[in-house]
Amino acid sequence: MVWLMLTFVVTLIAFTVYFDQSEKRKVKANVAVKDHKALEQEYYSRGTANESAKHEHF
């Protein structure tokens, strides 16, 4: 009976660790996408794209 309880506890801990790691991976992927979008916005607002659109550079 004790081994059944221990098996249940170990399984619960294993699932908790697995889902915690998968959530961390999702958060990191989401942050990377946001960083990329922020960098792209920065490029268009102050970078070369903005400079090339000015009339004096035609």
Residue pairs with C-beta under 8 A, 6 or more apart in sequence:
43 49
44 50
51 57
